[in-house]
Amino acid sequence: MAVSFVLHDRDGPARNGSTGVEPCGRNVLMSGQPETNQLEQRLVELETRLTFQEQALGELNEALSETRLEAAANAALLRRLFEDIKLTRGDFGGDAASEPPPPHY
């Protein structure tokens, strides 16, 4: 839920319009102690959420970095395996069209 502040000038109406209420929020006047406690509780709750989200974002960033390193290592391994397969095929005949005919012809 959004919290809006309505500030009244001594000589005029509220700064946000004639009604003194934000369209999507609730009217909170800074004159009483209960409203201040509610604001402090809300602020603490938002700070707690922000801290949790920052921690989660850090963990996700670390996991993503590890995954990228692992993917790069796997790609390098796959390239080496393909090269080894190409070399192995060359030793055992590989492509028959590129070989000379047998000696008995």
C-alpha distances in whole Angstrom, upper triangle without the diagonal:
4,7,10,13,16,19,22,26,29,30,28,25,21,21,18,20,22,19,18,14,12,12,8,7,8,12,13,16,18,21,20,20,18,15,16,16,13,12,15,13,10,13,15,12,12,15,16,14,16,19,19,19,21,24,23,24,27,28,28,29,32,33,33,35,37,37,38,41,42,42,44,47,47,48,51,52,52,54,56,57,58,60,62,62,64,66,67,68,70,72,72,73,70,71,74,75,75,77,81,83,85,88,90,90
4,7,10,13,16,19,23,26,27,25,22,18,18,15,17,20,17,15,12,9,10,7,5,7,10,11,14,16,19,19,19,17,14,15,16,13,11,14,14,10,12,15,13,12,15,17,15,16,20,20,19,21,24,24,24,27,29,28,30,33,33,33,36,38,38,39,42,43,43,45,47,48,48,51,53,53,54,57,58,58,61,63,63,64,67,68,68,71,73,73,74,71,72,75,75,75,78,82,84,86,89,91,91
4,7,10,13,16,20,22,25,22,19,16,16,14,16,18,16,13,10,9,11,9,5,6,7,7,11,12,15,16,16,14,11,12,13,10,9,12,12,9,11,14,13,12,15,17,16,17,20,21,21,23,25,26,26,29,31,31,32,35,36,36,38,40,40,41,44,45,45,47,50,50,51,54,55,56,57,60,60,61,63,65,66,67,70,71,71,73,76,76,77,74,75,78,79,78,81,85,87,89,92,94,94
4,7,10,13,16,19,21,19,16,12,12,10,13,15,13,10,8,6,9,9,6,6,6,7,9,11,14,15,17,16,12,13,15,13,10,14,15,12,13,17,16,15,18,20,20,20,23,24,24,25,28,29,28,31,33,33,34,37,38,38,40,43,43,43,46,48,48,49,52,53,53,56,57,58,59,62,63,63,65,67,68,69,72,73,73,75,78,78,79,76,77,80,80,80,83,87,89,91,94,96,96
4,6,10,13,16,18,16,14,10,10,9,12,14,13,9,8,8,12,12,9,8,7,6,7,8,11,13,15,15,11,11,14,13,11,14,16,14,14,18,18,17,19,22,22,22,25,26,26,27,30,31,31,33,35,36,36,39,40,40,42,45,45,46,48,50,50,52,54,55,56,58,60,60,62,64,65,66,68,70,71,72,74,75,76,78,80,81,82,79,79,83,83,83,86,89,92,94,97,99,99
4,6,10,13,15,13,10,6,7,7,9,11,10,6,7,8,12,13,11,9,7,7,6,8,11,13,16,16,13,14,17,16,14,17,19,17,17,21,22,21,23,26,25,25,28,30,30,31,34,35,34,37,39,39,40,43,44,44,46,48,49,49,52,54,54,55,58,59,59,61,63,64,65,68,69,69,71,73,74,75,77,79,79,81,84,84,85,82,82,86,86,86,89,92,95,97,100,102,102
4,7,10,12,10,9,6,6,8,10,12,12,8,10,11,15,16,14,13,10,9,8,8,11,14,17,17,14,15,18,18,15,18,21,19,19,23,24,23,24,27,27,27,30,32,32,32,35,37,36,38,41,41,41,44,46,46,47,50,51,51,53,55,56,57,59,61,61,63,65,66,67,69,71,71,73,75,76,77,79,81,81,83,85,86,87,84,84,88,88,88,91,94,97,99,102,104,104
4,6,8,7,6,5,6,9,10,10,11,8,11,13,17,19,17,15,12,12,9,10,11,15,18,19,16,17,21,20,18,21,24,23,23,26,27,26,28,31,31,31,33,36,35,36,39,40,40,42,45,45,45,48,50,49,51,54,54,55,57,59,59,60,63,64,64,67,69,69,70,73,74,75,76,79,79,80,83,84,85,87,89,90,91,87,88,91,92,91,94,98,100,102,105,108,107
4,5,5,6,7,7,11,12,12,14,11,15,16,20,22,20,19,16,15,13,13,14,17,21,22,19,20,24,23,21,24,27,26,25,29,30,29,30,34,34,33,36,38,38,38,41,43,42,44,47,47,47,50,52,52,53,56,57,57,59,61,61,62,65,66,66,68,71,71,72,75,76,77,78,81,81,82,85,86,87,89,91,92,93,89,90,93,93,93,96,99,102,104,107,110,109
4,6,8,9,11,14,15,14,16,14,17,19,23,25,23,22,18,17,14,14,14,18,21,23,21,21,25,25,23,26,29,28,28,31,33,32,33,36,37,36,39,41,41,41,44,46,45,47,50,50,50,53,55,55,56,59,60,60,62,64,65,66,68,70,70,72,74,75,76,78,80,80,82,84,85,86,88,90,90,92,94,95,96,93,93,97,97,97,99,103,106,108,111,113,113
4,7,10,11,15,14,13,16,14,18,20,23,26,24,23,20,20,17,18,18,21,25,26,24,24,28,28,26,29,32,31,31,34,35,34,36,39,39,39,41,44,43,44,47,48,47,49,52,52,52,55,57,57,58,61,62,62,64,66,66,67,70,71,71,73,76,76,77,80,81,81,83,86,86,87,89,91,92,93,96,97,97,94,94,98,98,97,100,104,107,109,112,114,113
4,7,8,11,11,10,12,11,15,17,20,23,22,21,18,18,16,17,18,21,25,26,23,24,28,27,25,28,31,29,29,33,34,33,34,38,38,37,40,42,41,42,45,46,46,48,51,50,51,54,55,55,56,59,60,60,62,64,64,65,68,69,69,71,74,74,75,78,79,79,81,83,84,85,87,89,89,91,94,95,95,92,92,95,95,95,98,102,104,106,110,112,111
4,6,9,7,6,8,8,11,14,16,19,18,17,14,15,14,16,17,20,23,24,21,22,26,25,23,26,29,27,27,31,32,30,32,35,35,35,38,40,39,40,43,44,43,46,48,48,48,52,53,52,54,57,57,58,60,62,62,63,66,67,67,69,72,72,73,75,77,77,79,81,82,83,85,87,87,89,91,92,93,89,89,93,93,93,96,99,102,104,107,109,108
4,6,6,6,7,5,9,11,14,16,15,14,11,12,11,13,15,18,21,21,18,19,23,22,20,23,25,23,24,27,28,27,29,32,31,31,34,36,35,36,40,40,40,42,45,44,45,48,49,49,51,53,54,54,57,59,58,60,62,63,63,66,68,68,69,72,73,73,75,78,78,79,82,83,84,85,88,89,89,86,86,90,90,89,92,96,98,101,104,106,105
4,6,8,10,8,10,11,14,16,15,15,13,14,13,15,17,20,23,23,20,20,24,23,20,23,26,23,23,27,28,26,28,31,30,30,33,35,34,34,38,39,38,40,43,42,43,46,47,47,48,51,52,51,54,56,56,57,60,61,61,63,65,66,67,69,71,71,73,75,76,76,79,81,81,83,85,86,87,83,84,87,87,87,90,93,96,98,101,104,103
4,7,8,6,8,7,10,12,12,13,11,13,13,15,18,20,23,23,19,20,24,22,20,23,25,22,22,26,26,24,26,29,29,28,31,33,32,33,36,37,36,38,41,40,41,44,45,44,46,49,49,49,52,54,54,55,58,59,59,61,63,63,64,67,68,68,70,73,73,74,77,78,79,80,83,84,84,81,81,85,84,84,87,91,93,95,99,101,100
4,6,6,8,8,10,13,14,14,12,15,15,18,19,22,25,25,21,23,26,24,22,26,27,25,25,29,29,27,30,33,32,31,35,36,35,36,40,40,39,42,44,43,44,47,48,47,49,52,52,52,55,57,57,58,61,62,61,64,66,66,67,70,71,71,73,76,76,77,79,81,81,83,85,86,87,83,83,87,87,86,90,93,95,98,101,103,102
4,6,8,10,12,15,15,15,13,15,15,18,19,22,25,25,22,24,27,25,24,27,29,27,27,31,31,30,32,35,34,34,37,39,38,39,42,43,42,45,47,46,47,50,51,51,53,56,56,56,59,60,60,61,64,65,65,67,69,69,70,73,74,74,77,79,79,80,83,84,84,86,89,89,90,86,87,90,90,90,93,96,99,101,104,106,105
4,6,8,10,13,13,12,10,13,13,17,18,20,23,22,19,22,24,22,22,25,26,24,26,29,29,28,30,33,32,32,36,37,36,38,41,41,41,43,46,45,46,49,50,49,52,54,54,55,57,59,59,60,63,64,64,66,68,68,69,72,73,73,76,78,78,79,82,83,83,85,88,88,89,85,86,89,89,89,92,96,98,100,103,105,104
4,7,10,12,11,10,7,10,10,13,15,17,20,19,16,18,21,19,18,22,23,21,22,26,26,25,27,30,29,29,33,34,33,35,38,38,38,41,43,43,43,46,48,47,49,52,52,52,55,57,57,58,61,62,62,64,66,66,68,70,71,72,74,76,76,77,80,81,82,84,86,87,87,84,84,88,88,88,91,94,97,99,102,104,103
4,6,9,7,7,5,9,10,14,16,17,20,19,15,18,20,18,17,20,21,19,20,24,23,22,25,27,27,27,30,31,31,32,35,35,35,38,40,40,41,44,45,44,47,49,49,50,53,54,54,56,58,59,59,62,64,63,65,68,68,69,71,73,73,75,77,78,79,81,83,84,84,81,81,85,85,85,88,92,94,96,99,101,100
4,6,5,7,7,10,12,15,18,19,21,20,16,18,20,18,16,20,21,18,19,23,22,20,23,25,24,24,28,29,28,30,33,33,32,35,37,37,37,41,42,41,43,46,46,46,49,51,50,52,55,55,55,58,60,60,61,64,65,65,67,70,70,71,74,75,75,77,80,80,81,77,78,81,81,81,84,88,90,92,96,98,97
4,6,8,10,13,16,19,21,22,24,23,19,21,23,20,19,22,23,20,21,24,23,22,25,27,25,25,29,30,28,30,33,33,32,36,37,36,38,41,41,41,43,46,45,46,49,50,50,51,54,54,55,57,59,59,60,63,64,64,66,69,69,70,73,74,74,76,78,79,79,76,76,80,80,80,83,86,88,90,94,96,95
4,7,10,13,16,19,21,22,23,21,18,20,21,18,17,20,20,17,19,22,20,18,22,24,22,22,26,26,25,27,30,29,29,32,34,33,34,38,38,37,40,42,42,43,46,47,46,48,51,51,52,54,56,56,57,60,61,61,64,66,66,67,70,71,71,73,76,76,76,73,73,77,77,77,80,84,86,88,91,93,92
4,7,9,13,15,18,18,20,18,14,16,18,15,13,17,17,14,16,19,18,16,20,22,20,21,24,25,24,26,29,29,29,32,34,33,34,37,38,38,40,43,42,43,46,47,47,49,52,52,53,55,57,57,59,61,62,62,65,67,67,68,71,72,72,75,77,77,78,74,75,79,79,79,82,85,88,89,93,95,94
4,6,10,13,15,15,17,15,11,14,16,12,12,16,16,13,16,19,18,17,20,22,21,22,26,26,26,28,31,31,31,34,36,35,37,40,40,40,43,45,45,46,49,50,50,52,54,55,55,58,60,60,61,64,65,65,68,69,70,71,74,75,75,78,80,80,81,78,78,82,82,82,85,89,91,93,96,98,97
4,7,10,12,13,15,13,10,13,15,13,12,16,17,15,17,20,19,19,22,24,23,24,27,29,28,30,33,33,33,36,38,38,39,42,43,43,45,48,48,49,51,53,53,55,57,58,58,61,63,63,64,67,68,68,71,72,73,74,77,78,78,81,83,83,84,81,81,85,85,85,88,92,94,96,99,101,101
4,6,9,9,11,10,7,9,12,10,9,13,14,13,14,17,18,17,20,22,22,23,26,27,27,29,31,32,33,35,37,37,38,41,42,43,45,47,47,48,51,52,53,54,57,57,58,61,62,63,64,67,68,68,71,72,73,74,77,78,79,81,83,83,84,81,82,85,86,86,88,92,94,96,100,102,101
4,6,7,10,10,7,9,12,11,11,14,16,15,16,19,20,20,22,24,25,25,28,30,30,31,34,35,35,38,40,40,41,44,45,45,47,50,50,51,53,55,55,57,59,60,61,63,65,66,67,70,71,71,73,75,76,77,80,81,82,84,86,86,87,84,85,89,89,89,91,95,98,99,103,105,104
4,6,8,9,7,7,10,11,10,12,15,14,15,18,19,19,21,23,24,25,27,29,29,30,33,34,35,36,39,39,40,43,44,45,46,49,50,51,53,54,55,57,59,60,61,63,65,65,67,69,70,71,73,75,76,77,79,80,81,83,85,86,87,84,85,89,89,89,91,95,98,99,103,105,104
4,7,9,8,8,12,13,12,14,17,17,18,20,22,22,24,26,27,28,30,32,33,34,36,37,38,40,42,43,44,46,48,48,50,52,53,54,56,58,59,60,62,63,64,66,68,69,70,73,74,75,77,78,79,81,83,84,85,87,89,90,91,88,89,92,93,93,95,99,101,103,106,108,108
4,6,6,7,9,10,11,13,15,16,17,19,20,21,23,25,26,27,29,31,32,33,35,36,37,39,41,42,43,45,47,48,49,51,52,54,56,57,58,60,62,63,64,66,68,68,70,72,73,74,76,78,79,80,82,83,85,87,88,89,90,87,89,92,93,92,95,99,101,103,106,108,108
4,5,5,6,9,10,11,12,14,15,16,18,20,21,22,24,26,27,29,30,31,33,35,36,37,39,40,42,43,45,46,48,50,51,52,54,55,56,58,60,61,62,64,66,67,69,70,71,73,75,76,77,79,81,82,83,85,87,88,89,86,87,91,92,91,94,97,100,101,104,107,106
4,5,5,6,9,10,11,12,14,15,16,18,20,21,22,24,26,27,28,30,32,33,34,36,38,39,40,42,43,44,46,48,49,51,53,54,55,57,58,59,61,63,64,65,67,69,70,71,73,74,75,77,79,80,81,83,85,86,87,84,85,89,90,89,92,96,98,99,102,105,104
4,5,5,6,9,10,10,12,14,15,16,18,20,21,22,24,26,27,28,30,31,32,34,36,37,38,40,42,43,44,46,47,49,51,52,53,55,57,58,59,61,62,63,65,67,68,69,71,73,73,75,77,78,79,81,83,84,85,82,83,87,87,87,90,93,96,97,100,103,102
4,5,5,6,9,10,10,12,14,15,16,18,20,21,22,24,25,27,28,30,31,33,35,36,37,39,40,41,43,45,46,47,49,51,52,53,55,56,58,60,61,62,64,66,67,68,70,71,72,74,76,77,78,80,82,83,84,81,82,86,87,86,89,93,95,96,100,102,102
4,5,5,6,8,10,10,12,14,15,16,18,20,21,22,24,25,27,28,30,31,33,34,36,37,39,40,42,44,45,46,48,49,50,52,54,55,56,58,60,61,63,64,65,67,69,70,71,73,75,76,77,79,81,82,83,80,81,85,86,85,88,92,94,95,98,101,101
4,5,5,6,8,10,10,12,14,15,16,18,20,21,22,24,26,27,28,30,32,33,34,36,37,38,40,42,43,44,46,48,49,51,52,53,55,57,58,59,61,63,64,65,67,68,69,71,73,74,75,77,79,80,81,78,79,83,83,83,86,89,92,93,96,98,98
4,5,5,6,9,10,10,12,14,15,16,18,20,21,22,24,25,26,28,30,31,32,34,36,37,38,40,41,43,45,46,47,49,51,52,53,55,56,57,59,61,62,63,65,67,68,69,71,72,73,76,77,78,79,76,78,81,82,81,84,88,90,91,95,97,97
4,5,5,6,9,10,10,12,14,15,16,18,20,21,22,24,25,27,29,30,31,33,34,36,37,39,40,42,43,45,46,48,49,51,52,54,55,56,58,60,61,62,64,66,67,68,70,71,73,75,76,77,79,76,77,81,82,81,83,87,90,91,94,96,96
4,5,5,6,9,10,10,12,14,15,16,18,20,21,22,24,26,27,28,30,32,33,34,36,38,39,40,42,43,45,46,48,49,51,53,54,55,57,59,59,61,63,64,65,67,69,70,71,73,75,76,77,74,75,79,80,80,82,86,88,89,92,95,95
4,5,5,6,9,10,11,12,14,15,16,18,20,21,22,24,26,27,28,30,31,32,34,36,37,38,40,42,43,45,46,47,49,51,52,53,55,57,58,59,61,62,63,65,67,68,69,71,73,74,75,72,73,77,78,77,80,83,86,87,90,93,92
4,5,5,6,8,10,10,12,14,15,16,18,20,21,22,24,25,26,28,30,31,33,35,36,37,39,40,41,43,45,46,47,49,51,52,53,55,56,58,60,61,62,64,66,67,68,70,72,73,74,71,72,76,77,76,79,82,85,86,89,92,91
4,5,5,6,9,10,10,12,14,15,16,18,20,21,23,24,25,27,29,30,31,33,34,36,38,39,40,42,44,45,46,48,49,51,52,54,55,57,59,60,61,63,65,65,67,69,70,71,73,70,71,75,76,75,78,82,84,85,88,91,91
4,5,5,6,9,10,11,12,14,15,16,18,20,21,22,24,26,27,28,30,32,33,34,36,37,38,40,42,43,44,47,48,49,51,53,53,55,57,58,59,61,63,64,65,67,69,69,71,68,69,73,74,73,76,80,82,83,86,89,88
4,5,5,6,9,10,10,12,14,15,16,18,20,21,22,24,25,26,28,30,31,32,34,36,37,38,40,41,43,45,46,47,49,51,52,53,55,56,57,59,61,62,63,65,67,68,69,66,67,71,72,71,74,78,80,81,84,87,87
4,5,5,6,9,10,10,12,14,15,16,18,20,21,23,24,25,27,29,30,31,33,35,36,37,39,40,42,43,45,46,48,50,51,52,54,55,56,58,60,61,62,64,66,67,68,65,67,71,71,71,73,77,79,81,84,86,86
4,5,5,6,9,10,11,12,14,15,17,18,20,21,23,24,26,27,29,30,32,33,34,36,38,39,40,42,44,45,47,48,49,51,53,54,55,57,59,59,61,63,65,65,67,64,66,69,70,70,72,76,78,79,82,85,85
4,5,5,6,9,10,10,12,14,15,16,18,20,21,22,24,26,27,28,30,31,32,34,36,37,38,40,42,43,45,46,47,49,51,52,53,55,57,57,59,61,63,63,65,62,63,67,68,67,70,73,76,77,80,82,82
4,5,5,6,9,10,10,12,14,15,16,18,20,21,22,24,25,27,28,30,31,33,35,36,37,39,40,41,43,45,46,47,49,51,52,53,55,56,58,60,61,62,64,61,62,66,67,66,68,72,74,76,79,81,81
4,5,5,6,9,10,11,12,14,15,17,18,20,21,23,24,26,27,29,30,32,33,35,36,38,39,40,42,44,45,47,48,50,51,53,54,55,57,59,60,61,63,60,62,65,66,66,68,72,74,75,78,81,81
4,5,5,6,8,10,11,12,14,15,16,18,20,21,22,24,26,27,28,30,32,33,34,36,37,39,41,42,43,45,47,48,49,51,53,53,55,57,58,59,61,58,60,63,64,64,66,70,72,73,76,79,79
4,5,5,6,8,10,10,12,14,15,16,18,20,21,22,24,25,26,28,30,31,32,34,36,37,39,40,41,43,45,46,47,49,51,52,53,55,57,57,59,56,57,61,62,61,64,67,70,71,74,77,77
4,5,5,6,9,10,10,12,14,15,16,18,20,21,23,24,25,27,29,30,31,33,35,36,37,39,40,42,44,45,46,48,50,51,52,54,56,57,58,55,57,61,61,61,63,67,69,70,74,76,76
4,5,5,6,9,10,11,12,14,15,17,18,20,21,23,24,26,27,29,30,32,33,35,36,38,39,41,42,44,45,47,48,49,51,53,54,55,57,54,56,60,61,60,62,66,68,69,72,75,75
4,5,5,6,8,10,10,12,14,15,16,18,20,21,22,24,26,27,28,30,31,32,35,36,37,39,41,42,43,45,47,47,49,51,52,53,55,52,54,57,58,58,60,64,66,67,70,72,73
4,5,5,6,9,10,10,12,14,15,16,18,20,21,22,24,25,27,29,30,31,33,35,36,37,39,40,41,43,45,46,47,49,51,52,53,50,52,56,57,56,58,62,64,66,69,71,71
4,5,5,6,9,10,11,12,14,15,17,18,20,21,23,24,26,27,29,30,32,33,35,36,38,39,41,42,44,45,47,48,50,51,53,50,52,55,56,55,57,61,64,65,68,70,71
4,5,5,6,9,10,11,12,14,15,16,18,20,21,22,24,26,27,28,30,32,33,35,36,37,39,41,42,43,45,47,48,49,51,48,50,54,55,54,56,60,62,63,66,69,69
4,5,5,6,9,10,10,12,14,15,16,18,20,21,22,24,25,26,28,30,31,33,35,36,37,39,41,41,43,45,46,47,49,46,48,51,52,52,54,58,60,61,64,67,67
4,5,5,6,9,10,11,12,14,15,17,18,20,21,23,24,26,27,29,30,32,33,35,36,38,39,40,42,44,45,47,48,45,47,50,51,50,53,56,59,60,63,66,66
4,5,5,6,9,10,11,12,14,15,17,18,20,21,23,24,26,27,29,30,32,33,35,36,38,39,41,43,44,45,47,44,46,50,51,50,52,55,58,59,62,65,65
4,5,5,6,9,10,10,12,14,15,16,18,20,21,22,24,26,27,28,30,31,33,35,36,37,39,41,42,43,45,42,44,47,49,48,50,54,56,57,60,62,63
4,5,5,6,9,10,10,12,14,15,16,18,20,21,23,24,25,27,29,30,31,33,35,36,37,39,41,42,43,40,42,46,47,46,48,52,54,55,58,61,61
4,5,5,6,9,10,11,12,14,15,17,18,20,21,23,24,26,27,29,30,32,33,35,36,38,40,41,42,40,41,45,46,45,47,51,53,55,58,60,60
4,5,5,6,9,10,11,12,14,15,16,18,20,21,22,24,26,27,28,30,32,33,35,36,38,39,41,38,40,44,45,44,46,49,52,53,56,58,59
4,5,5,6,9,10,10,12,14,15,16,18,20,21,22,24,25,27,28,30,31,33,35,36,37,39,36,38,41,43,42,44,47,50,51,54,56,57
4,5,5,6,9,10,10,12,14,15,17,19,20,21,23,24,26,27,29,30,32,33,35,36,38,35,36,40,41,40,42,46,48,50,53,55,55
4,5,5,6,9,10,11,12,14,16,17,18,20,21,23,24,26,27,29,30,32,33,35,37,34,36,40,41,39,41,45,48,49,52,54,54
4,5,5,6,9,10,10,12,14,15,16,18,20,21,22,24,26,27,28,30,32,33,35,32,34,38,39,38,40,44,46,47,50,52,53
4,5,5,6,9,10,10,12,14,15,16,18,20,21,23,24,25,27,29,30,31,33,30,32,35,37,36,38,41,44,45,48,51,51
4,5,5,6,9,10,11,13,14,15,17,18,20,21,23,24,26,27,29,31,32,29,31,35,36,34,36,40,43,44,47,50,50
4,5,5,6,9,10,11,12,14,16,17,18,20,21,22,24,26,27,29,31,28,30,34,35,34,36,39,42,43,46,48,49
4,5,5,6,9,10,10,12,14,15,16,18,20,21,22,24,26,27,28,26,28,32,33,32,34,37,40,41,44,46,47
4,5,5,6,9,10,11,12,14,15,17,19,20,21,23,25,26,27,24,26,30,31,30,32,35,38,39,42,45,45
4,5,5,6,9,10,11,12,14,15,17,18,20,21,23,25,26,24,26,29,31,29,31,34,37,38,41,44,44
4,5,5,6,9,10,10,12,14,15,16,18,20,21,23,24,22,24,28,30,28,30,33,36,37,40,42,43
4,5,5,6,9,10,10,12,14,15,16,18,20,21,23,20,22,26,27,26,28,31,34,35,38,40,41
4,5,5,6,9,10,11,12,14,15,17,19,20,21,19,20,24,25,24,26,29,32,33,36,39,39
4,5,5,6,9,10,11,12,14,15,17,19,20,18,20,24,25,24,25,29,31,32,35,38,38
4,5,5,6,9,10,10,12,14,15,16,18,16,19,22,24,23,24,28,30,31,33,36,37
4,5,5,6,9,10,11,12,14,15,17,14,16,19,21,20,21,25,28,29,32,34,34
4,5,5,6,9,10,11,13,15,16,13,16,19,21,19,20,24,27,28,30,33,33
4,5,5,6,9,10,11,13,14,13,16,19,21,19,20,23,26,27,29,32,33
4,5,5,6,9,10,11,12,10,13,16,18,17,18,22,24,25,28,30,30
4,5,5,6,9,10,11,8,11,14,16,14,15,19,22,23,26,28,29
4,6,5,7,9,10,9,12,15,17,15,15,19,21,22,24,27,28
4,5,5,7,9,8,12,14,17,15,15,19,21,21,24,26,27
4,5,5,6,4,8,11,13,12,12,16,18,18,21,24,24
4,6,6,5,8,10,12,10,10,14,16,17,20,22,23
4,6,7,10,12,15,13,12,14,17,16,19,22,23
4,6,9,10,13,12,11,14,15,15,18,20,21
4,6,7,10,9,8,11,12,12,15,18,18
4,6,9,9,9,13,14,15,19,21,21
4,6,6,7,11,13,14,18,20,19
4,5,5,8,9,11,15,16,16
4,6,8,9,12,15,17,16
4,7,9,12,15,18,16
4,7,9,12,14,14
4,7,9,12,11
4,7,8,7
4,6,6
4,6
4
